[in-house]
């Protein structure tokens, strides 16, 4: 089946699996070295740990930062980072703001309404965690959905991110009005029952989400790399966060998520993320495999 | 070119006209094709996702699927960049990213090509097909810089000539081929890559 994650060559026909050896040249080794030195330097100077971030996307983002900062090399960027804290703040934003949108993946929100909400209803009290909420679009999507499903008042939503700038943007709930058109389409495709404009007020090119959506939301700083479990939840969303982490860090986060999920609770990953090869793969049952929604049966 | 062409990974980029072009090319690949193929086709975010995969699978003897994050690259498999993600190569596996669009595109051809060149260097074979903008041109330059090879579809055979023409214009294209010769070329290239 085309969309099922299947990592092995399961054909059983003895088709040759190319071992895909990378063949780095001399320059590449040097850039790789510099990247390692950069993450070490940042960790030792600022205590910010990017050492276990996925290499390909990290490399790309660092290269963009090198160009933007006018450094000639990765090492040149490191020099700036060490001696010029605002440069570190800029890099931090670059590494932690995940571009996202309201009701991204409408199919996911449809599935949530259909497959998860009815079961959450049976709880007198529902705790939801958006782990790595970035600028909050996913949180507002959830708040809108819960209000429409009549569940909002029973919910406490915890929205965490390690980046305080992103969190503040999430708290502010301000969106560019131009984006609302696309968001409106997503909202409707995601099963929206009314009109997206019911949920915000617009002024001078900006739209602000109604504060009623935030009433039961706690925005708080939390670092998935270093921090522990702080509560137990009925539903945890960690979507398109672990794509930026390597295997070791992904495993750590899965341990954390599992420890934070109540029995019969739900875990939602990003549409192209997988439990394959992660420590708790066997501890979840699929609810909607295609939309990466899972349930903890025990 | 062919005497030193022994790729380990083929990366393909296309936009307008891509469905037809990919159907032709993938339809010509031998069932024993031994290399992984990663494809970026510019696509909207609106959930017609499974359809592209199904349509191409109909024409292709090799398994066709959307790449998942951290999925290993397996020879003889065609991987499509999923909508609204950038597709990168990270060692012997794929990596996804939701970063900003590049030239209005996500997935971006340049992002894939550059990432492939980082990891596979001279063992990268880039293929630039029909398309309406210049995505892939910068990526082609990067592949060449790392010692890899680039093939472009002859713009005269392309529904939208701008994309292959832009790549050709950079001087980074080793060979220009009409659409119906690309599949055969890849079969030969994959054989020498074993």
Interface residues (C-beta under 8 A of the other chain):
Chain A: X2 X3 X5 X6 X7 X8 X9 X11 X15 X16 X17 X18 X19 X20 X21 X22 X23 X24 X25 X28 X54 X55 X56 X57 X59 X60 X61 X98 X99 X100 X104 X105 X106 X107 X189 X240 X242 X243 X244 X247 X250 X270 X271 X272 X273 X274 X276 X277
Chain B: X8 X9 X32 X34 X35 X36 X46 X47 X49 X50 X53 X54 X57 X63 X64 X65 X66 X67 X68 X69 X70 X71 X72 X73 X74 X75 X76 X77 X82 X84 X85 X88 X89 X90 X91 X92 X95 X96 X97 X98 X99 X100 X111 X114 X115 X118 X119 X120 X121 X122 X123 X146 X147 X194
